Amino acid sequence: MTVQSEYASEDRLRAALERTWHAFFARFAHLRDVQRAAILPILSGESVLLNAPTASGKTEAVMAPTIERYLQMRGREMSAGRALEEEVGPHILLIAPTKALCNDLFRRLEQPVTRCGVTICTRTGDSPSFNREKPPQVLITTPESLDSLLSRGPRAFLSLRAIIVDEIHLLSAGGRGDQLQCLLVRLRTMNPRPIPCCASSATVPEVDRIGQEFLGPSARVITVAQGRREIVHAVRLVSSEPQAADQIAEILLETPTRKIIVFANARALVENLVLYLRAKPRLASIVFAHHGSMSREERLRTERQFLQARNAACVATSTLELGIDIGDVDRIILMGPPPDVSSLVQRIGRGSRKAQVAHVCCLSTSHFDAKRFEHLIACAQRESLFPDPVAFRPVAIVQQAFSICLQNPHRWIAKRALYDRISETAKALYPVDSCEAVLDMMAQCGYFRRVDGSKYVPEPKTEFLFDRGYMHSMIVTKNETDVVDAVTGRNIGSIYLRHASRDAIMQGSRPALTLAGKSHAVSYMKNAKLYVEQAGHSKGMGFCALEPPRYSLQLAQDFASFLNIPEDGIFAEPYENTFLVHHFLGTVGSFFLADYLQRSGCILVPKSRTPFHLRIVSLPMQMTFPDKAALRRSFEGYLQGNLSSLAKLLQPGPWLNLVPEFMVRRWVLASINLDAYAECLDQKQIVITQGREGSWS
C-alpha cells in the first residue's frame, strides 16, 4: 500500500543515525524529504520502496539506515559474545541493473561506507573476484552475478541481513526482474531470519504491484514529490542528420562551459551524429559517443573524459539513462521521441540535476513525431507513465532450474524443489506440474536426465553452460563480432556483420566502419575478430538491430485523445494509391488489426505497420467491425496461429525453446489483454476522410 510517511525532524534522525550520520550527511546543509520520510521505517527493519525524483537523495536515504541497523545488530551480537564477522558472506546486498551502475555506486559509496567501519566491494562480470575467505560486509552486484554466486557458493549468503535494489524499474519490466524475484525467494528460503528488502527508483509505474512482487506483501511504498521539476522544452524540426548535428553544435557552443547529453534511439544514429559533429570546427575533441556496442573500456574512457570536460557533448543511447556519474549536465537534447514516458523522464532527469527546471530540446524529423514529443512531455508533467506489464516469463523458470540444480551439492533437482523457489507471481500463473513439464522439456533437449522417478540430474551440456557462466543471464545474446584496434590491440567494441560482409572481408575486401565515434578501415579478420585502423570519414557499417520497445495500447490511445481524434471510428485516408489507416492500438494491437483486415480481403503494404498507422491497398468489403465477442475470437485465432511472433514481442528472454507450448500460450494470454483490444474496435466503422492526418500532425 502506498503511504506518505511523516517527515521526521533532523534532530531526531541525527540521534537515530548515531554511527552513520556524519559519514553520509555531514556534507549536506539539510536532509531531503525522501530521507526524512524513509530513514526511520528502514531503520526499524521495514521493507520499503522509495519512489522519488532523480537526484533526490534516495541512495543515502536507503544506505545510511541500513548500515546503521547492521551496526546496531553487530553491537548486540558482540555484547552477547558473538561477532557477525565470524559468519560467512556479505551482510548487506546491493543489487543494481548494470555493471556500469555497480561501479558508479561503488565510487559514490566507498568513502561514506568505509568511514562507518564497514567494508564494501563489487562483484560483476567485469570484476569477478570475490574473496569467500574474507568477504565484504556490503556487496554490490547485478542479478546475473548474484545468480552465479548463489549457484556456486550459497553459504556466502547465510548471514545476510538486508537487500537493496537500485533503479528497480529497469529490472521490473523485463526477464531480469522475473529472475530477481526468484533470487530473492531463494535468499529468503535459505536464511532463518527475515531479511528486509528495500528498493528505489525515480520512475516506478504501478508502485504497489512492484513493491508487493519484489519486496513482499508487507512492503511500505513511500512516494515523495519533492524535487519534481518543471520541464521547459522546445521542439525543433530537422530534415536530416547533418541538420540535426548543426542544431546540436549551435546549442553546445552557446557558452564555453556548456555540457550536453544527446539521446538517440539507435546505435547507428549515435555514430552518425558524432561523425558529423566531430567534422565541425572546434568540436573534434569535445564530442563523445556512448552505447552498448562499445567495449567497456571505451565507455569508461568516454565517461571519464566527459566528466572532466568543461564544454562537451556526449551522444548516447539509453546507456546513459542511468545515474552514472558524468558530472553536471546543462542541457538534454532528444533526437527522436523516446519509446515511452519512463524513458523520457529518465533522460530529462540527467540534466540540470540541481535546478528546479529541466531544459530539453527535442529534435524531430516529422510533424507527427513532434506531436509525439508534446504528448510524452504532457504525460510526464502529469506523471502518467502508462506501463505495459508482462506476466512472469516461463523462461525464468528454465533459467532458475539450471541455477538451482547446480547450486545443489548433490547435483539434482525435482519439480517441488523448483516450484518452492520461484516467486509467488510465478506460482499464481504456473502450478507445480508446470515445473515438471519444464524439466521434462529440458530433459528431452539433452540438458537434464531423469533418474529415480522424480529427480533430474545435469547432462554434460548443462555442465558446460555452468563452467562458462552462460546459464546465469536472462538477456538474449547478439551474435556480434569483436572489433580490435590493429595497432594498440585495444578492444573497441563489437559490430554486427552480415554473412555477405564477413565473406567479403575474408576474401580481401577492406570496408570502412564507424565505432566509438571514429572512422575505421578494416585491416584483416582473425580468430573471429575484426582488426581495424583509424581512417577518414566513413558511412559506417550497420549494427545489430535490437527489438524496439513495445508501444502500449494505453499510451497509444492517450496519444489519440491528445490529438483530439474522435473515438467513433477508425479513420482511413487516401495515401499514394493506398489507404492510410489510423488506429492507435499500439504495437500488439497493430498485429491484430492487420490480421483482421487481411482476412477481410485487404492487402497490407509491407513494412507499413506502426503502433499508430498501417497502410492497405484497398478497403474491406465490410466497413463496420463486429462486436467485442467476435473480435476477441478473431484475435484468439491470430494468437494461436502466431504464438511465437507474439511471444517475441513480449521479450521472452533466452531458452524459449525449452518452455512447453501450453505454458507459452498461458503466458502470452496473461500478458495481452484481448478484451481491451476488442473493446477499442467494438462495432466501430472505418471512416474515410481527406487530409485528416495532416491536420493531426
N, C-alpha and C positions, 0 to 999 in steps of 0.2 A: 504494500500500500504506500502511495506517495504521501509524504508528510513534510511539513515545514517545521523544522526543529527551532527551538528557541535559540536566540543568539546569545551565547554566554559572554560574560564580561571578560576583558583581557586579564584583569587581576585574578579572576577565578581560574582561567586557563593557564596563566603563568604558574600558579600554585600547583595545578594538576600535572603540568609537564615539568616537574622538578628537575629531571635528568636531561631533557631534550630541548627545553625552551631556547636556551642560548644558542645551541648548535643550529637550530632550524629557523628561528625567528628574530634573533638579536639584530640582524642587519636590516630588518624592515621597520618602518615607522609604526605601522599598525597592522593588525590582523585583517584579513579579508572576511567577508560574510560567510563564504563557504567553509573557512577554517573555524570560525566561531560557531557554526552550526554542526560541524561534523566531529570535532575533536572529542567531545565528551562521550557521544554514543560509541565511537570506535574504541576509546579508552576503556569503556565498560565491557567490551567484548562483543558488541553487536556486529552483525554483517550489514554493511552499508553500501549503497550505490549512490555515488555523487554525480549529479547532473548539473554542471555549471559551465560557464563560458570558457573559451580559450584564455590562457594566461590569468586565470582567477585564483591560482594557488592551490589547485586540487592535490598535486603531488605531496606538498608539505602537509596538507590537511589530513592525508591518509598516513604518510610515513611517520610523522612525529608521534602521534598517539599509539601507533602500532609498536614502534620501538620502545616507547615509554612503558607500555603494558608488558612487553617482553622483559625489559629490565626489572620491572616490579616482580614478575614471576621468578626471574633469576635470583633476585634478592631473597625472596621467600624460600626458594629451594636451597640456597646456600645457608640460610639460617637453620634449615632443617637438616643440614649436614650433607646435602647432595647438590652438586652444581650441574646446571644444564649443559655446560661444556663437555661433561662426561658422556652425554648422549651423542649418538652418531647423526651427522647430517645437518643441513640448514634448519633454522628455526623460523625464518620468515622467507616466503617465496614470493617474488615479484615477477609476474608474467606480462610480457609486452608482445605486441603483434609482430614486430620485425627485429632483425638483428641490429639494424641501424638505431632503432629506438632503444634497444637494450644498451647499446654503447653510450647513447646520449644520456639515458637515465643514470648510468654508472658515473659519467662525468659530473652530472649535477648532484648526485647523492653521495659520492665517495667522501667528500670533505665533511658534511654535517653528520653522516653516519659514523665515520671513524672518530669524530670528536666526541661521540657518545660512548666510545669504547667498544664499538661493535664492528665486526669485520664484514666486508662486502665484496662480491666479485660477480662477474658474468659468466654464463655458460651457454654458448650458442655454437652453431656450425663454424663460425669464424673464430671462436675462442673455445675449442673443445676440451681444454684441460680442466679437470675437476678433481681436486685432491680429497679423496674419501678419508684419508688418514687425518687431515686437518681441514675439514670443510668450513666454508664461511658461515657466519650466522645469518647473513642476508644474501640470498642468491637471486640474481636477475637472469631470466631465461625466456625462451619462446615456447609455444605449445609443442613444437616438434622436438626440441631438445629435452623438454620435460618428459615427453613420451619415451625418448631414448634412455634417459636416466632411470625412469621407473622400471623399464623392462630389463635393464642391466644391473641396477642396484637399488631395489625398492627399500632396503633397510635404511638408506640415507634419509628417508622422509618419515621415519618413525617418531621423530621428536619435533615434528612440525607444529608450530604454534599459531601461524597466521598466513593467509594467502591474500595477495593483492593483484588485481588485473587492471592494467593500464590501457586506456583507449579501447574499452570493451566493445564499442560499436563497430570497430574494424574487424573484430572476431565474430561477433554475434550473428552477422548476416551470412556467413559462409560456412563451408565444411569444417574449417579450423575451429569455429565456435562449437560445432557438434562434437568434435574431438575433445575440445577443452571441457565441455560438460562432463564427458565420461572420465577424463583425467581427474577432475575434481571429485567425482564419485569414488574413484579408486583411492585417492588420497584420504578421503573421509573414512572409507571402509577399513583401511589398514591402520588407522590411528584410533586408539582407545578413547581419546578425549575429543570434545567438539572443537572444530577449527573455524574461527570466524574468517569470513571471506569478504573482502571489500573490492570495489571496482569504481572506475571513474571514466567520464567522457564528457565532451562538450556538446555532442550531438547524438544523444541516445533516443531513438524512437521507441515508443511503447515501453517506457521505463519500468512499469510494473511487471510486465511479462518477462523482460530480460532479467530484472532483479530476481524474480522467482526461479527462472530456469537455471541461472548460474550461481546465485547466492543462497537460494533456499526460500521456502515459504515465509519464513520469519524475517526476511531481509527488510531493512528500512531504506526507502528511497528518499533522498534529500535533493530537492531541486532549488537552486539558488539563482536568481536572475541578475544579481549584482555583476556589473561588468559587461552585460549585453550591450552592444554598441549600435549606434545608428549607422546604417550603410549609405554612404554617398557614392553614387555610381554615375558613370557616363557610358553610353553605348555608341560606338563608332562603327560605321560600315566600312569594310575594306574589300577590295575586289580580288586581291591576290596575296600570296605570302610575302613577296617583296614590299607591297604597300603596308602590310601588317608590320614588317620589320621597320619601315620608315616611321610608323606611329610609335613603336616601342622605343626607337632611338631618340625620337623627339622628347618623349617623357623622361627617358634616362638622363638626357643631357640638360634638362631644365635647370638643374642645380648640381654643383660639383660634389655634393655629399649625398646624393640620392642613391638608394638601393631598392631594386625592384625584383619581384619574382613574376615570371610569366608562366602561367599554367596552360599546357596544351593537352589535347586528348589522345595524342598518338606519338609514339617514339619518333617516327619518321618526321612528323611536323616539328618536333623539338630540334632535331638535327638540321632541318632546312632553315628554320628561323635563326639558329645560331650561326650557320654559314653566312646567311645574308647580313646579319648584324656585324659579324667579325670582318666583313669586307668593307665596312664603313670606316671613315677616318675616326681616330681616337677610341674606337670600340674594340679593337682586336684583342687587347689584353684584359678587358673587363667584362667579357660576356662568357658565361659558362653554361654547360649542359648537365642535366641530371635525369637519368631514367634507368629502368630496370635492366636494360641490355648492356649497360656499362658495368665494368668489373667493380668489385667492392673497393679496390684501391683507387680507381678513378673517381668513384662517387665521394670517397672520403677526401680526396685531393680537392675536388670541387667544393665540398662543404668547408674545408679549411680556408681555401682561397677566398670564397665568398664571405666567410665570417670576418676575415681580416681586412677586406676591402672597404674603402670609404664610399666609392662610387662604382656600382657594378650591377649587372643583371644576370639572373640565373633562370634559364628556360627549362622547365621540368614537366614531367607527367605527375601523376598522383603521388610519386615517391616523396615529394616534399610537403604533402598534406599533413604529415605527422609533425609532432613537436620537436623535430631535430633542431639542435642549437645552431642557427646560422646568423645569429645577431639580429639587430633591429632592422626591419624592412619597412620602407616608407610607403610603397605603393604596390598593389597587386594588379596584374593585368591578366585577363582571362581570354585566351584565344579560342573562341568557340564555347558554347554553353556546356557546363559540367553535366554529368549524367543524371544527377539528382540533387535534391535540396541539401542533404547532408554534406555532399562533396562541395557544394558551393560554400556552405558555412565554414567547412574546414579550410578551404583555400583562402577565403577572405580573411579568416582568423589568423593567417600567417603574417598579415601586415599590420602596422601601426598598433602593435600589441599593448602599448602603454597609453594609447589615446582613447578618447571616448567616441571617436568617429573612425570608421573604417572606409578608406577610399579605394575604389576599384574601378578600373577601366575595362570595359567589355568590348572586345573586337569581334565583329560578326561579319560573315561573308554573305548574308542574305537578310532580307527584312523579316522572314519567318523566324530565323534564329535570333534576331534582335528581340522579337516578341517573347521568345523562349527565355532569354535573359531577363526581361522585365518580369515575367511570371515567376521565375525561380527566386528573384530577389524579393518580390512581394511575398512569396511563401516563407522565405527566411525571416522577413520582418515580422510576420505574424506567427512564426515558429510552427508552421505546418510542414512536417517532414515527409509525409506520405510514404511510409515504409512499405516494402514489398516482401514480407517474410516468407520463408520457405520452411516446410516441415523438416523435422530431423532426417538427415540423409542416411539411407541404409548403408551407403558406402562406409560411413564412420564405424558401423558395426564390423565390417570386414577388417578395417584398419585396426580396430581395437582387438579383434580376435588374434591377429598376428602378434600384437604387442603383449597381450595378457598371457598368451601361450608361452612366449619366450621369457616372460617375467617369472613364470613358474619354474623353480629349480628342477622339477621332475619332468619338465617339457611336455605338458599335455594340457588340454582344455576340453570342457564339456559345455553343453548348452546352458545349464544353470549357472555355472561359473561366469560365463559370458553375460548372461541376462542380468545377473546381480550387479554387474559392474558397468552397465550402461545407464544413461541418465533417465530420470523419471519422464522426461519429454519423449525419449525413445520408447520406453515401456508402454506409454499411452498409445503408441501407434503400432508397435510390433510386439505381439505376445511371445512367450518363451519359445514356442515351437518355431517362430521365425528365426531365432538364433540357431536352432538345429538345421533349418533349411540353408542358412548361410554357410554353416560348417560343412554340410554335405556338398554344397556347390564348390566350396574351396577344395574339398577332397577330390571331387570329380575333375577339377582343373589341375590336380597334382601338387597342391600346396600342403595338404594335410593327408593323413592316413587314419582311418577309423580303426580303433582297437578296443578290446574288452567291451564291445557292445555300444558304449556311450562316450568313450574318450577319443580325442583326436590328437595325434602327435605330428610334429612338423616333418615335412619331407625336405630333401636337400635344397630344393629351390627356395624354400622359405628360410632355411639357414643362411643361404647365400644373400637374400634380401636383408636379413638381420645383421650379418657380418659387415655389410657395406652401408648400413643405416638407411636403406631405401624404403623401409616399411613405415617410417615414422611420420611421413608427410601426407597431408590431405590436398596438396597442391599438384595439379596436373603439370608434369614437366614438359617443356617445349624442346623440340629437337633442334637446338641452335648450335652453331659452330663457334668455338672459341677463336677470338682474334688476338694475335700477339704481335707486338712491335718487333720486327725482324732485327733491329739494331740493338735495342736495350733488353729484349726478352721479356718486357713487361706485358702482362695480360691487360688488354684494353677493355675487353668486354666480349659480347657474343652477338651473332647475327644469324638470321635465318637464310639458309642457302637452298634455293630450289635445285632439283636434280640437274636441270639443264645448266645452271650456273656452275654447279660443282663439277660436272663433266667438262665444261669449257675450261675451267681453271686447271684441271688435271691434264688437259690437252695443250696447255701453254698459254691460254688467254690470261690477260692481266687487267681485269676490270678495276674500276675505282669504287670506293665505298666511303660512306661518312659515318663516323662513330666518335662519341665523346666530343662532338662539336668540331672535329677536324677531318680534313680530307686525307684519304689514304689510297695508295696504289698497291694492289696485291702483288707480292713478290713470288710466293710459292705456297703450296699446301703440303703439310707433312704430319703424319700421325693424327689425322682428322682435325688439325689446327690450321688456321689461315694466318700466314705471316705477311705483314704489310709494312710499308714505309710511308712516311708523310709525303703528301703530294699537293698539287694545286687544287683548285675548286673542282668538285665532282658533283654529279647529280645524286649520288648515293645509291646504295643497294638496299632493297626492301627488308624490313623487319618482319618477324613472325607476327601476324595479326592476332591480337587477343580477342576473345569473345566480348563484344560490347555489353555493358551492363543493361539489364532489363529496364524498360521504362514502364512503371506500374500503371495499372488501369486507373487508380485513384488520381495519380498525378496528371495523367493524360486528360481525364475528364475535367479536372480542375482547370487545366490549361484551356480546354474548350470553353468553359464558363468565363475564364479571364478574357477570352477573345469575343465574348458575347455571341457565341454560336448557339442558335436555338436548339432546344432539346427535342423538337417534334419530328425530327427526321435525320437521315444520313444523306449528306449533300454530295452531289456529283456535278462536275462541270466539264465541258469540252476542253481538251488539252492536247494539242499536237496530234490530232486524228484519233485520240483515245479519250477516255473519261478519267478524270482525277477524282477519286472518292475520298472524302474527308470523314474519317471515322473516330479518331481519338480514343482508340481502345487499348493503347499501349502495345508493348512488344508481343505478348502472348495473344492478345485479342486480335492482332492483325493476322495471325495464322488461322484462327477460327473463321474470321470473316472471309479471308481469301479462299479457304476451302469451300465455304458455303456458296460463294459467288461462282466458283469454278464448277461446282456440281449443279449450279443453276444455268449453266451454259456460257458463262463468261470466260474470256481468255485473259489471264493475268499477264501483264507486261513484266518480263523477267527483271529481277532486282529492283522492283519499284515499291516494294512493301516497306513501310516505316511505321513507327508507333502512332503516326498521325494520318497517314495517307497511303493509298495504293492506287495503281492505275490498271484499268481494264480496257480491252479493245471494244467491247460492246456492252450494253446494258442488259440485265437479266430480263427474261420474259415476265417474271413476277416481280413487281416493283414494291411489294409490301412483304416484310419479313413475317414469318409465322409467330405463334405465341411462344411464351417462355419455355413451356414444356417441350415443344417440338425443337426449339433451338438447342435446348440442353441435350436432347437425344442426338442432334446433329454434331454437337461439339464432343459428346462422348464417343461417337463413332470415329471422329477425327483423332481423338486421343488414343483410342485403341489401335488404330492403324499407323500412328506416328509417335508411338510411345518413346522411342529412342531420341527423336528430334526434340520433342518437348522436354525430355529429361535433360538434354544438353543445355537448353535454355535456362534451366534451373541450377546450372553449375554443380553437377553431382560430385565432382572430385574423381580421383583415380579409382580403379578396381570396380567400375560399374559392371564389368563382365562377370564378376563373382557374386552378384546380387541376383537372387531368383526373380523372374519376371513379375510374379504376383506382388512382390514387395516394391518393385519399381513402380508398378501401376498404383499401388496404395499410396506411395509417396507422392507421385505426381498429382493424383486426385486430391490429396490432402493439402497440396501446395497451390493448386489452381482452383479458384472459386468459379466453377462453371455457371452457377446461378447468377453471379454478378455480371458476367459477360452476356448471358442470355437476357438479363433484365435490361441491359443497355440497348438491345435491338428489338425487344418485345413489341411486335406488331407495328414497328416504325416503317415509314415509307422511304424509298430512295428518291430524293427530291432533286430535280435537275435545275441548276442555277447557272447564271452567267457572271463570271468575273468575281464571284464571292471570295475566292481565295486571295485575290489581290487586295480586297478591302480588309481582310483579316490580317494580312501580312504588312 
